[in-house]
Amino acid sequence: MPLSEHEQRLLEQIEQALYAEDPKWANTVRISDPRSHYKRRLVKASIGFGLGVVIMMVGVVMSLIWLGVGGFVVMLAACLWGLSSWKRMNGFGDSGRTPGAAVPPGKQVRRGGNRGTFMERMEERWRRRNDER
C-alpha cells in the first residue's frame, strides 16, 4: 500500500532531520546492505563455534565434564545463531523456502490467503459458534 502525500512529507522531514543531526551515521545506514549485517553475524557464529570446540576439547582432556558440556552448549548456540543469520541473509522465510520458489509437482501448499491472523480466525469461529446458538 503506497504512502499518502502527507506520510511521504513526514518521512522526508524525518530523514532530513536525521541527516542534519548525524550525517555520517545516516549515510552509513543508507548505503549499507542488510546482508552485510548477517554476514558479520555468520562470521561471529563461526568464531563462537570454534571457541566452543576448543572449550569442549579442553574439558575432555582435563576430565572436567561441566566444561565439556559448556563447550557443547556454546557450539550449539553458535550453530543456531549462524543458521538463523544464514537463512535471513539468503532470504528464506519461516517455511525454509524462498518466497517465489516453485512448488514441486504433486505437492500442494496450503495458503491462508486473506484468512487473517490466527486470532482473527479464532474470533470469527467464536462469533459463528455464538450465532448458531
C-alpha positions in Angstrom: 0.0 0.0 0.0 1.6 3.3 -1.1 2.1 6.1 1.4 -0.1 9.2 1.2 1.4 12.5 0.3 1.2 13.6 3.9 3.0 10.5 5.1 5.7 10.9 2.4 6.3 14.5 3.5 6.6 13.4 7.1 9.0 10.7 6.2 11.1 13.2 4.2 11.2 15.6 7.2 12.3 12.8 9.5 15.0 11.8 7.0 16.3 15.4 6.7 16.3 15.8 10.5 18.3 12.6 10.7 20.8 13.8 8.1 21.1 17.2 9.9 21.7 15.5 13.3 24.2 12.8 12.4 25.1 12.8 8.6 27.9 10.2 9.0 25.6 7.6 10.7 22.7 8.3 8.3 24.9 7.9 5.3 26.3 4.6 6.6 22.9 3.2 7.3 21.6 4.3 3.9 24.4 2.8 1.9 24.9 -0.5 3.8 23.4 -3.7 2.5 21.4 -5.6 5.1 23.1 -8.8 4.0 26.4 -7.5 5.3 25.0 -7.4 8.8 24.1 -11.1 8.5 27.5 -11.9 7.1 29.2 -10.4 10.1 26.9 -12.4 12.4 27.7 -15.6 10.4 31.5 -14.9 10.9 30.9 -14.3 14.6 28.9 -17.5 14.9 31.8 -19.4 13.2 34.2 -18.0 15.7 31.9 -18.9 18.5 31.6 -22.5 17.2 35.4 -22.8 17.0 35.6 -21.4 20.6 33.0 -24.0 21.7 35.1 -26.8 20.1 38.2 -25.6 22.0 36.3 -25.4 25.3 34.8 -28.8 24.8 38.2 -30.4 24.0 39.8 -28.8 27.0 37.0 -30.2 29.1 37.5 -33.7 27.7 41.3 -33.6 28.1 41.1 -32.2 31.7 38.3 -34.6 32.5 36.0 -31.7 33.5 32.6 -32.8 32.4 30.9 -29.5 33.1 33.5 -27.7 30.9 32.9 -30.2 28.1 29.1 -29.7 28.3 29.6 -25.9 28.4 31.7 -26.1 25.3 29.0 -28.2 23.6 26.3 -25.7 24.6 28.4 -22.8 23.2 28.8 -24.8 19.9 25.1 -25.4 19.7 24.2 -21.8 20.4 26.7 -20.6 17.7 25.2 -23.1 15.2 21.7 -21.9 15.8 22.7 -18.2 15.6 24.7 -18.8 12.5 21.9 -20.8 10.8 19.3 -18.1 11.5 21.7 -15.5 10.1 22.4 -17.6 7.0 18.6 -18.1 6.4 17.9 -14.4 6.7 20.9 -13.5 4.5 19.6 -15.8 1.8 16.0 -14.7 2.0 14.5 -17.9 3.3 11.2 -17.4 5.2 9.9 -19.4 8.1 8.9 -22.3 5.8 12.5 -22.8 4.6 11.6 -21.9 1.0 12.3 -18.7 -0.8 9.1 -16.6 -1.3 8.9 -17.1 -5.0 10.1 -20.7 -5.2 8.2 -23.2 -7.4 6.3 -26.0 -5.7 7.4 -29.5 -6.8 4.9 -31.4 -8.9 2.5 -33.5 -6.8 2.8 -31.3 -3.7 0.3 -28.7 -2.8 0.9 -25.9 -0.4 -1.9 -24.7 1.8 -2.0 -21.0 1.8 -4.0 -18.8 4.1 -4.8 -16.2 1.5 -6.8 -13.4 3.2 -7.9 -15.5 6.1 -6.2 -13.2 8.5 -4.2 -13.9 11.6 -4.7 -16.8 13.9 -6.6 -14.6 16.4 -8.8 -13.2 13.8 -9.8 -16.7 12.6 -10.4 -17.8 16.2 -12.6 -14.7 16.8 -14.5 -15.5 13.6 -15.1 -19.1 14.7 -16.3 -17.8 18.1 -18.7 -15.4 16.5 -20.1 -18.1 14.2 -20.5 -20.5 17.1 -22.3 -18.0 19.2 -24.6 -17.0 16.2 -25.6 -20.7 15.8 -26.9 -20.8 19.4 
